[in-house]
Structures are given as C-alpha cells and as structure tokens.
Amino acid sequence: MARIAVIGPASQDIYLSDNQKLAPTNIGSEAILGKILVGSHTEIDKLSYKVGGSGLDAAVEFSRHGHEAVLLGNIAKDAAGNAVMNACDAEGIDSSYLNFVPRTATSTEIILLDSDSGNYTSLSAAGAAKSPNSIDVYDLETIAPDWLFITTLSGDFFTLNKIMKKAKELGIKIMFCPGEKEIESPKKLIDLFKYVDIIAMNKKKAAQIVPGTVLSELLSHLGNYIKNVIITDGQMGGIATNSTESYRFGLYESLKIKDLNGAGVAFNSGLLAHLASGKSFRTSLVYASANSISVVSKLGGYTGALMGTEPLHPMPIQKI
C-alpha cells in the first residue's frame, strides 16, 4: 500500500433536498434553480448534515482502500471543524497536518438538491479554506508520501507552485484535479503541468484550457503537456491515456442517482487508489467508474466510497 497526502478543502455540507421545488428549469442550453420565487417562504422536504469537500472525500477513498491517507488543509475551531476531525478519526485519516485558522469559520457548502435527478446547485462559503498559503510545504518532508493528490486551492497559484515544486524535489508523484478557480487562468495552470504526473478534469474544464470540442481532441492536446490524462464526460463516460494505452469508457452501471455532488472526486481518487495498489491502468479506470457510481447513488461526497476489495463486473471500455 502507498502513503498518499491530500491537499484540498474539508467542509461542512448542508443538504436541502426537494423533489419539486429544486428541480431545474431549462432556459435554452442552460438551466436555473427550481421554482422558488424571490421573497417567498418555501418549505423543503429534507435537511441533512454531512461533512465533505474534495480533499476529505478523496482522503476517505484512499484510507478505505487501505492506503495511509494524510489530509492537509485549513479548518477552524468550530462545530464544523470538529465534525471534520471526527470524520477523519472515523475513517482512519491522519488529520495532524490540518491547520486551525483563527478568526474564521470552517468551509461550509449549502447544497440545493433535486431529489429526483440528483442534480444540485451549491452555495459555498470558503472560510478557512480561503487561506491555502498557510499550508507548510515543508510538511511534505515529514510526511514523505508516495503520492500527492491535489484538488483546488482557490486559484492560489503561488502556493500551488511552491507545493508542487517541493514535491518534485522530494520525488513525490502528483495527481492534480484543478478546480474552477484554477481553470479561470489557463496559462498559469498550464505552467504547473511540468510538475504533474496525472491530470484529471471533466470535459468542460478541459475545453477551457486547450483547443478542441470532442474528447479525442482534448486528450491529444493535454497529452502534449502530461503523459497521464483523464477527462470525464458525465453520463457519456470519458477518455484517458497513460501515453502507452488510451481508452474510451462508458458508465460502470446504471443506478438511481441520489447526489451528483462528488462524482468527479470519487472517480479521480478511485483511479489513484487502484493505481497506487499496483493495479493496471485499464482495471483502475473500471474501478474509478464503479466508485463514482457508488458514491452518486448515496447522499454525501464519500458515503458510498468503495473499499477496493469489491468484485468488478465488465463495463463498456475500449482501447483506442
């Protein structure tokens, strides 16, 4: 098994779920949230409290898979921060490198969930997660991980560069799953690719960084920068390469979707969890898809995360 350090947000997730009022209303190619009038008082079907965030969700998958998972990031000394620490304890995650940022609050996400489709709209208050520069890059020397899994740092490219540069100096492999704030600055993002071993993102994000409208074009262009590229495309599956093998894949199976929040992190962390266990690239893609489907079939970003020991059945995947 491997030692995997994760850098990314840990948050309190508050779900407001409803099967009618939060259903999307289509306007051309876009959709807006539900049927709630401004100024109205609306009762929602269900309220649920979870903990999550892309950093914590990924760390849970690595730990359940049997790896040593270490979570780096920022929280506050509040009820939400306590919930994050308790989740780390319950899942066997090393939380000793989490920073407590004073005079702030733990990141909180309010998720407005359409119960019928699993589609959601989220309202985020980054709180302590807005201070990624407080992450000490020299902690990597003490942790000495085999892999560093990085999600969003709220567009803080200075800190990202410091962390990735230090990781490369130490011989640590990096998987990077950039967030919206990083995608907004494609030139700065591409400049980080020289440090990255695996890049993973969805089709929409990929199209904002490199030219192309179809998956094969996007894969080819990103492959000019990084050997290992993963691009997902929702219900259409995705495409991936490790420079030696390339695959086009569909969904693992069709289950009732309960919560699409966390689908991407579940896929990406599932992929690395299996690769770090010595599994083949193809088998790791199958497991990643299975993990993503399992996660979206339950409420919460990691509730359905797999253990890595489950038997896998065949799925649509083709070598290209």
ZIRAFEN-V418107 format. One record per residue. RES is the residue in three letters. SS is DSSP state (hx for helix, st for strand, lp for the rest). PHI is phi in radians with two decimals (NA if undefined). Layout:
{{RES & SS & PHI} {RES & SS & PHI}}
This chain:
{{MET & lp & NA} {ALA & lp & -1.92} {ARG & st & -1.84} {ILE & st & -2.15} {ALA & st & -1.65} {VAL & st & -2.09} {ILE & st & -2.05} {GLY & lp & 3.00} {PRO & lp & -1.17} {ALA & lp & -2.14} {SER & st & -2.49} {GLN & st & -1.54} {ASP & st & -1.91} {ILE & st & -1.95} {TYR & st & -1.69} {LEU & st & -1.95} {SER & st & -1.97} {ASP & st & -2.70} {ASN & lp & -1.71} {GLN & lp & -2.34} {LYS & lp & -1.19} {LEU & lp & -1.83} {ALA & lp & -1.17} {PRO & lp & -1.20} {THR & st & -1.92} {ASN & st & -1.33} {ILE & st & -2.32} {GLY & lp & 1.11} {SER & lp & -1.54} {GLU & st & -1.94} {ALA & st & -2.50} {ILE & st & -1.97} {LEU & lp & -1.22} {GLY & lp & 0.73} {LYS & lp & -2.24} {ILE & lp & -1.78} {LEU & lp & -1.42} {VAL & lp & -1.06} {GLY & lp & 1.56} {SER & lp & -1.53} {HIS & lp & -1.85} {THR & lp & -2.12} {GLU & lp & -1.60} {ILE & lp & -1.76} {ASP & lp & -1.07} {LYS & st & -2.58} {LEU & st & -2.08} {SER & st & -2.39} {TYR & st & -1.89} {LYS & st & -2.34} {VAL & st & -2.01} {GLY & st & -2.95} {GLY & lp & 1.62} {SER & hx & -1.05} {GLY & hx & -1.19} {LEU & hx & -1.14} {ASP & hx & -0.99} {ALA & hx & -1.17} {ALA & hx & -1.07} {VAL & hx & -1.06} {GLU & hx & -1.06} {PHE & hx & -1.11} {SER & hx & -1.15} {ARG & hx & -1.10} {HIS & lp & -1.33} {GLY & lp & 1.82} {HIS & lp & -1.43} {GLU & st & -1.42} {ALA & st & -1.85} {VAL & st & -2.14} {LEU & st & -1.81} {LEU & st & -1.95} {GLY & st & 2.86} {ASN & st & -2.24} {ILE & st & -2.36} {ALA & lp & -2.12} {LYS & lp & -1.49} {ASP & lp & -2.48} {ALA & hx & -1.07} {ALA & hx & -1.16} {GLY & hx & -1.09} {ASN & hx & -1.08} {ALA & hx & -1.12} {VAL & hx & -1.12} {MET & hx & -1.08} {ASN & hx & -1.12} {ALA & hx & -1.13} {CYS & hx & -1.06} {ASP & hx & -1.08} {ALA & hx & -1.13} {GLU & hx & -1.73} {GLY & lp & 1.27} {ILE & lp & -1.72} {ASP & st & -1.29} {SER & lp & -1.82} {SER & lp & -1.20} {TYR & lp & -1.79} {LEU & st & -1.33} {ASN & st & -1.64} {PHE & st & -1.70} {VAL & lp & -1.56} {PRO & lp & -1.27} {ARG & lp & 0.97} {THR & lp & -2.63} {ALA & lp & -2.20} {THR & lp & -1.11} {SER & lp & -0.87} {THR & st & -2.28} {GLU & st & -2.20} {ILE & st & -1.70} {ILE & st & -1.92} {LEU & st & -1.62} {LEU & st & -1.95} {ASP & st & -1.40} {SER & lp & -1.09} {ASP & lp & -1.29} {SER & lp & -1.83} {GLY & lp & 1.47} {ASN & lp & -1.23} {TYR & st & -2.56} {THR & st & -2.20} {SER & st & -2.05} {LEU & st & -2.03} {SER & st & -2.01} {ALA & st & -2.05} {ALA & lp & -1.11} {GLY & hx & 0.92} {ALA & hx & -1.06} {ALA & hx & -1.17} {LYS & hx & -1.39} {SER & lp & -2.07} {PRO & hx & -1.14} {ASN & hx & -1.19} {SER & hx & -1.45} {ILE & lp & -1.25} {ASP & lp & -1.53} {VAL & lp & -1.12} {TYR & lp & -1.29} {ASP & hx & -1.08} {LEU & hx & -1.11} {GLU & hx & -1.16} {THR & hx & -1.31} {ILE & hx & -1.19} {ALA & lp & 0.87} {PRO & lp & -1.37} {ASP & lp & -1.38} {TRP & st & -2.27} {LEU & st & -2.11} {PHE & st & -1.82} {ILE & st & -2.05} {THR & lp & -1.83} {THR & lp & -1.31} {LEU & lp & -2.05} {SER & lp & 0.98} {GLY & lp & 1.34} {ASP & lp & -1.47} {PHE & hx & -1.23} {PHE & hx & -1.07} {THR & hx & -1.21} {LEU & hx & -0.99} {ASN & hx & -1.09} {LYS & hx & -1.07} {ILE & hx & -1.13} {MET & hx & -1.17} {LYS & hx & -1.09} {LYS & hx & -1.12} {ALA & hx & -1.06} {LYS & hx & -1.16} {GLU & hx & -1.06} {LEU & lp & -1.58} {GLY & lp & 1.33} {ILE & lp & -1.56} {LYS & st & -1.36} {ILE & st & -2.14} {MET & st & -1.94} {PHE & st & -2.11} {CYS & lp & -2.16} {PRO & lp & -1.11} {GLY & lp & -1.68} {GLU & hx & -1.02} {LYS & hx & -1.15} {GLU & hx & -1.28} {ILE & hx & -1.12} {GLU & lp & -1.13} {SER & lp & -2.19} {PRO & hx & -1.04} {LYS & hx & -1.15} {LYS & hx & -1.14} {LEU & hx & -1.15} {ILE & hx & -1.04} {ASP & hx & -1.11} {LEU & hx & -1.44} {PHE & hx & -1.06} {LYS & hx & -1.12} {TYR & hx & -1.64} {VAL & lp & -1.64} {ASP & lp & -1.61} {ILE & st & -2.33} {ILE & st & -1.99} {ALA & st & -2.42} {MET & st & -2.86} {ASN & st & -1.56} {LYS & hx & -1.07} {LYS & hx & -1.06} {LYS & hx & -1.16} {ALA & hx & -1.03} {ALA & hx & -1.22} {GLN & hx & -1.52} {ILE & hx & -1.82} {VAL & lp & -2.22} {PRO & lp & -1.17} {GLY & lp & 2.34} {THR & lp & -2.13} {VAL & lp & -2.04} {LEU & hx & -1.03} {SER & hx & -1.12} {GLU & hx & -1.15} {LEU & hx & -1.09} {LEU & hx & -1.08} {SER & hx & -1.09} {HIS & hx & -1.21} {LEU & hx & -1.17} {GLY & lp & -1.14} {ASN & lp & -1.23} {TYR & lp & -1.82} {ILE & lp & -2.37} {LYS & lp & -1.24} {ASN & st & -1.89} {VAL & st & -2.25} {ILE & st & -2.16} {ILE & st & -2.21} {THR & st & -1.77} {ASP & lp & -2.47} {GLY & hx & 0.97} {GLN & hx & -1.13} {MET & hx & -1.50} {GLY & lp & 1.60} {GLY & st & 2.98} {ILE & st & -2.55} {ALA & st & -2.72} {THR & st & -2.56} {ASN & lp & -2.09} {SER & lp & 1.35} {THR & lp & -1.69} {GLU & lp & -2.17} {SER & st & -2.28} {TYR & st & -2.38} {ARG & st & -1.92} {PHE & st & -2.34} {GLY & lp & -1.79} {LEU & lp & -1.45} {TYR & lp & -1.12} {GLU & lp & -2.91} {SER & lp & -1.76} {LEU & lp & -2.13} {LYS & lp & -1.12} {ILE & lp & -1.40} {LYS & lp & -1.84} {ASP & lp & -2.78} {LEU & lp & -1.34} {ASN & lp & -1.11} {GLY & lp & 1.68} {ALA & hx & -1.08} {GLY & hx & -1.15} {VAL & hx & -1.10} {ALA & hx & -1.07} {PHE & hx & -1.14} {ASN & hx & -1.17} {SER & hx & -1.23} {GLY & hx & -1.10} {LEU & hx & -1.06} {LEU & hx & -1.17} {ALA & hx & -1.00} {HIS & hx & -1.31} {LEU & hx & -1.05} {ALA & lp & -1.20} {SER & lp & -1.58} {GLY & lp & 1.57} {LYS & lp & -1.37} {SER & lp & -1.22} {PHE & hx & -1.06} {ARG & hx & -1.11} {THR & hx & -1.09} {SER & hx & -1.17} {LEU & hx & -1.15} {VAL & hx & -1.12} {TYR & hx & -1.10} {ALA & hx & -1.04} {SER & hx & -1.16} {ALA & hx & -1.10} {ASN & hx & -1.14} {SER & hx & -1.10} {ILE & hx & -1.10} {SER & hx & -1.12} {VAL & hx & -1.17} {VAL & hx & -1.30} {SER & lp & -1.49} {LYS & lp & -2.31} {LEU & lp & -1.41} {GLY & lp & 1.91} {GLY & lp & -1.26} {TYR & lp & -2.40} {THR & lp & -0.91} {GLY & lp & -1.63} {ALA & lp & -1.02} {LEU & lp & -1.42} {MET & lp & -1.78} {GLY & lp & 1.57} {THR & lp & -1.82} {GLU & lp & -1.19} {PRO & lp & -1.17} {LEU & lp & -1.85} {HIS & lp & -1.71} {PRO & lp & -1.06} {MET & lp & -2.51} {PRO & lp & -1.19} {ILE & st & -2.64} {GLN & st & -2.33} {LYS & st & -1.28} {ILE & lp & -2.15}}
